[in-house]
Amino acid sequence: MTTRTTGETRLPGDPTPRDYVERAIRVDHAGEYGAKRIYQGQLAVLGRSKYGPMIEHMQAQEQVHLDTFSRLIGQRRVRPTALLPIWHVAGFALGAATALLGHRGAMACTVAVEEAIDEHYRAQEEALGEDEAELKAHIAQFRAEELEHRDIGLENEAEQAPAYRLLSAAIKAGCKVAIRLSERV
């Protein structure tokens, strides 16, 4: 039985395994920070509604994810993204703006973000080898929890939000841009 290592199929010009892992930790830290801020924005608008406890539950899970990547940033001596101040404002604004559309808007935001993150985490899981088993296990666990958030959003009428398809496509595109930027900057 052979074990696969991170970067073993890399081509010339691809990031080294260390560079790939550093990018993964950097972008995942930024993404979890942004997710926490999105839920804080949603709570600022919907926190006293019947949806408040559900949003608090999702935010608490995002905080665990963020704490894990914050620890890995320090342990692995990875430079965090320089874009955190932007994600601080943008995340809160996105959460609050979609929550102002009502609970359906907030849930549409959650579904779109979590679908983008699912795709991102799935690609990371596939790229990481057994030499990064701990990081891979964290990503797998967090991906499952992100899918739980997506399902919560769908169960709470996300698809009935105003202009759902347009809103979802715009948020997913924004997430993909944020991912690419946070990996490198």
C-alpha positions as CSV (number, residue, x, y, z in Angstrom):
1,M,0.0,0.0,0.0
2,T,1.5,3.3,-1.1
3,T,0.9,6.6,0.6
4,R,0.3,9.7,-1.4
5,T,2.1,12.9,-0.3
6,T,1.1,16.5,-0.8
7,G,2.4,17.8,-4.2
8,E,3.6,14.5,-5.5
9,T,1.8,15.1,-8.8
10,R,2.9,18.7,-9.1
11,L,4.2,20.1,-12.4
12,P,7.0,22.5,-13.0
13,G,5.8,26.0,-12.0
14,D,3.3,24.6,-9.5
15,P,3.6,25.7,-5.8
16,T,5.9,23.5,-3.7
17,P,4.2,21.3,-1.1
18,R,5.1,23.8,1.6
19,D,3.8,26.7,-0.5
20,Y,0.6,24.9,-1.1
21,V,0.0,24.1,2.5
22,E,0.8,27.7,3.5
23,R,-1.6,29.0,0.9
24,A,-4.3,26.6,2.2
25,I,-3.9,27.6,5.8
26,R,-3.8,31.3,4.8
27,V,-6.9,31.2,2.7
28,D,-8.8,29.0,5.1
29,H,-8.0,31.3,8.0
30,A,-9.2,34.3,5.9
31,G,-12.3,32.4,4.8
32,E,-13.3,31.4,8.3
33,Y,-12.7,35.0,9.5
34,G,-14.9,36.2,6.8
35,A,-17.6,33.6,7.6
36,K,-17.6,34.7,11.3
37,R,-18.0,38.3,10.2
38,I,-20.9,37.4,7.9
39,Y,-22.7,35.7,10.8
40,Q,-22.0,38.8,13.0
41,G,-23.6,41.0,10.3
42,Q,-26.6,38.7,10.2
43,L,-26.9,38.7,13.9
44,A,-26.8,42.5,14.0
45,V,-30.0,42.4,12.0
46,L,-31.7,39.2,12.9
47,G,-30.2,38.4,16.3
48,R,-33.4,39.1,18.3
49,S,-35.6,37.2,15.9
50,K,-36.4,33.5,16.0
51,Y,-33.5,32.9,13.7
52,G,-30.9,34.4,16.1
53,P,-30.1,31.1,17.9
54,M,-29.7,29.2,14.6
55,I,-27.3,31.9,13.3
56,E,-25.4,31.9,16.7
57,H,-25.0,28.1,16.3
58,M,-23.4,28.5,12.9
59,Q,-21.2,31.4,14.0
60,A,-20.0,29.3,17.0
61,Q,-18.9,26.6,14.6
62,E,-17.1,29.1,12.4
63,Q,-15.3,30.4,15.5
64,V,-13.9,26.9,16.2
65,H,-12.8,26.7,12.5
66,L,-11.1,30.2,12.8
67,D,-9.5,29.3,16.1
68,T,-8.0,26.1,14.5
69,F,-6.6,28.0,11.5
70,S,-5.3,30.8,13.8
71,R,-3.4,28.2,15.8
72,L,-2.0,26.6,12.6
73,I,-0.9,30.1,11.4
74,G,1.2,30.4,14.5
75,Q,2.4,26.8,14.6
76,R,3.4,26.7,11.0
77,R,4.6,30.3,10.8
78,V,2.3,31.1,7.9
79,R,1.9,34.7,7.0
80,P,-1.9,35.6,7.2
81,T,-3.4,37.4,4.3
82,A,-2.9,41.2,4.3
83,L,-6.6,41.5,3.2
84,L,-8.1,40.7,6.7
85,P,-9.1,44.4,7.2
86,I,-11.1,44.2,4.0
87,W,-12.7,40.9,4.9
88,H,-13.6,42.4,8.3
89,V,-15.7,45.0,6.7
90,A,-16.9,43.1,3.6
91,G,-18.0,40.0,5.6
92,F,-20.0,42.1,8.1
93,A,-21.5,44.2,5.3
94,L,-22.5,41.1,3.3
95,G,-24.1,39.5,6.3
96,A,-26.0,42.6,7.3
97,A,-27.1,43.5,3.8
98,T,-28.5,40.1,3.0
99,A,-30.2,39.9,6.4
100,L,-31.9,43.2,5.7
101,L,-33.6,41.3,2.9
102,G,-35.1,39.1,5.7
103,H,-34.3,35.7,6.9
104,R,-34.5,34.3,3.4
105,G,-31.8,36.7,2.2
106,A,-29.6,35.8,5.1
107,M,-30.1,32.1,4.4
108,A,-29.5,32.6,0.7
109,C,-26.1,34.2,1.6
110,T,-25.3,31.2,3.8
111,V,-26.2,28.7,1.1
112,A,-24.1,30.5,-1.5
113,V,-21.1,30.9,0.7
114,E,-21.1,27.4,2.0
115,E,-21.5,25.9,-1.5
116,A,-18.4,27.9,-2.6
117,I,-16.5,26.8,0.5
118,D,-17.6,23.1,-0.1
119,E,-16.0,23.2,-3.5
120,H,-12.9,24.9,-2.2
121,Y,-12.4,22.5,0.7
122,R,-13.1,19.5,-1.5
123,A,-10.3,20.5,-3.8
124,Q,-8.0,20.9,-0.8
125,E,-8.9,17.5,0.6
126,E,-8.0,16.0,-2.8
127,A,-4.7,17.8,-3.0
128,L,-3.4,17.0,0.5
129,G,-1.6,13.8,1.0
130,E,-1.1,11.6,4.0
131,D,1.8,13.7,5.1
132,E,-0.8,16.4,6.0
133,A,-3.3,14.0,7.7
134,E,-4.1,16.4,10.6
135,L,-4.8,19.4,8.3
136,K,-6.7,17.2,5.9
137,A,-8.9,15.9,8.8
138,H,-9.6,19.4,10.0
139,I,-10.7,20.4,6.5
140,A,-12.9,17.3,6.2
141,Q,-14.6,18.0,9.5
142,F,-15.1,21.7,8.7
143,R,-16.4,20.9,5.2
144,A,-19.0,18.7,6.8
145,E,-20.1,21.5,9.1
146,E,-20.2,24.0,6.2
147,L,-22.5,21.6,4.4
148,E,-24.6,21.4,7.6
149,H,-24.9,25.2,7.4
150,R,-25.9,25.0,3.7
151,D,-28.6,22.5,4.6
152,I,-29.9,24.8,7.4
153,G,-30.1,27.6,4.9
154,L,-32.1,25.5,2.5
155,E,-34.4,24.3,5.2
156,N,-35.1,27.9,6.1
157,E,-36.3,29.1,2.7
158,A,-33.1,30.4,1.2
159,E,-34.3,29.6,-2.3
160,Q,-37.3,31.9,-1.7
161,A,-35.1,34.9,-1.2
162,P,-35.7,37.8,-3.6
163,A,-33.7,37.2,-6.8
164,Y,-32.2,34.1,-5.3
165,R,-30.3,32.9,-8.4
166,L,-28.8,36.3,-9.1
167,L,-27.9,36.8,-5.4
168,S,-26.4,33.3,-5.1
169,A,-24.4,33.7,-8.3
170,A,-23.0,37.1,-7.2
171,I,-22.1,35.8,-3.7
172,K,-20.4,32.7,-5.1
173,A,-18.4,34.7,-7.6
174,G,-17.3,37.1,-4.8
175,C,-16.2,34.1,-2.7
176,K,-14.1,32.7,-5.5
177,V,-12.4,36.1,-6.0
178,A,-11.8,36.4,-2.2
179,I,-10.3,32.9,-2.2
180,R,-7.9,33.6,-5.0
181,L,-6.8,36.9,-3.5
182,S,-6.4,35.6,0.0
183,E,-4.2,32.7,-1.2
184,R,-1.6,35.1,-2.6
185,V,-1.9,38.5,-0.8
